[in-house]
């Protein structure tokens, strides 16, 4: 039996980001639908904010069984694009799998 870790794809992350943003009742649903969603998309262009970052961290930790250190000195706080976020999460998943 293979215990291969789930892959962190752009498509998966985009769907998760949309879900987190849409779960916030103060969001303009039209702005979410109108945003461009790709690896180079700036998180701020999607309406993503610091509250959403905390929510996505919880969801990603649960889904991938990883721990994301959320403090001022962590690279996750400097992520600006969807692709950058995917890269940081993929590093943590790969690190866990290698352990």
C-alpha positions as CSV (number, residue, x, y, z in Angstrom):
1,X,0.0,0.0,0.0
2,X,1.3,3.4,-1.0
3,X,1.2,6.3,1.5
4,X,2.0,8.9,-1.1
5,X,1.3,12.5,0.1
6,X,-1.4,14.5,-1.7
7,X,-0.1,16.9,-4.3
8,X,-0.4,20.6,-3.8
9,X,-1.7,21.7,-7.2
10,X,-2.6,25.2,-8.3
11,X,-6.1,24.0,-9.2
12,X,-6.7,22.6,-5.7
13,X,-5.3,25.7,-4.0
14,X,-7.5,28.0,-6.1
15,X,-10.6,26.1,-5.2
16,X,-9.6,26.2,-1.5
17,X,-8.9,29.9,-1.7
18,X,-12.3,30.6,-3.3
19,X,-14.0,28.5,-0.7
20,X,-12.3,30.4,2.2
21,X,-13.1,33.8,0.6
22,X,-16.7,32.9,-0.2
23,X,-17.3,31.6,3.4
24,X,-16.8,35.2,4.7
25,X,-20.3,36.7,4.6
26,X,-18.9,40.2,4.0
27,X,-17.5,39.3,0.6
28,X,-18.7,40.6,-2.7
29,X,-19.4,37.4,-4.6
30,X,-19.1,39.2,-7.9
31,X,-15.6,40.3,-7.2
32,X,-14.6,36.8,-6.4
33,X,-16.0,35.5,-9.7
34,X,-14.4,38.3,-11.7
35,X,-10.9,37.8,-10.3
36,X,-8.3,36.2,-12.4
37,X,-7.2,32.9,-10.8
38,X,-3.8,31.6,-11.7
39,X,-0.3,31.1,-10.3
40,X,0.7,34.7,-11.0
41,X,-2.5,36.2,-9.5
42,X,-1.8,38.5,-6.6
43,X,-3.7,37.3,-3.5
44,X,-4.9,40.9,-2.9
45,X,-6.5,40.9,-6.3
46,X,-8.8,38.1,-5.2
47,X,-10.0,39.9,-2.1
48,X,-7.8,37.6,0.1
49,X,-7.0,39.2,3.5
50,X,-5.2,38.4,6.7
51,X,-8.3,36.8,8.2
52,X,-8.5,34.6,5.1
53,X,-4.8,33.7,5.5
54,X,-5.5,32.3,9.0
55,X,-8.5,30.3,7.7
56,X,-6.6,28.9,4.8
57,X,-3.7,27.9,7.0
58,X,-6.1,25.9,9.2
59,X,-7.6,24.2,6.2
60,X,-4.3,23.4,4.6
61,X,-2.9,22.0,7.9
62,X,-5.9,19.7,8.2
63,X,-5.9,18.6,4.6
64,X,-2.2,17.9,4.3
65,X,-1.5,17.0,8.0
66,X,1.2,19.6,8.2
67,X,2.0,22.4,10.6
68,X,2.4,25.9,9.2
69,X,4.4,28.2,11.5
70,X,2.5,31.5,11.3
71,X,4.7,34.1,12.8
72,X,6.3,37.4,11.5
73,X,9.5,35.6,10.5
74,X,7.9,32.9,8.4
75,X,8.0,33.0,4.6
76,X,4.2,32.2,4.4
77,X,3.6,35.8,5.5
78,X,5.5,37.2,2.6
79,X,3.6,35.3,-0.1
80,X,2.0,37.6,-2.6
81,X,0.7,35.2,-5.4
82,X,-1.3,32.1,-5.5
83,X,1.7,30.3,-7.0
84,X,3.9,31.5,-4.2
85,X,1.5,30.2,-1.6
86,X,1.4,26.8,-3.5
87,X,5.2,26.7,-3.4
88,X,5.4,27.3,0.3
89,X,2.8,24.7,1.1
90,X,4.4,22.2,-1.2
91,X,7.7,22.7,0.6
92,X,6.1,21.8,3.9
93,X,4.3,18.8,2.4
94,X,7.6,17.6,0.9
95,X,9.5,18.1,4.2
96,X,6.9,16.1,6.1
97,X,7.0,13.3,3.5
98,X,10.8,13.2,3.7
99,X,10.8,12.9,7.5
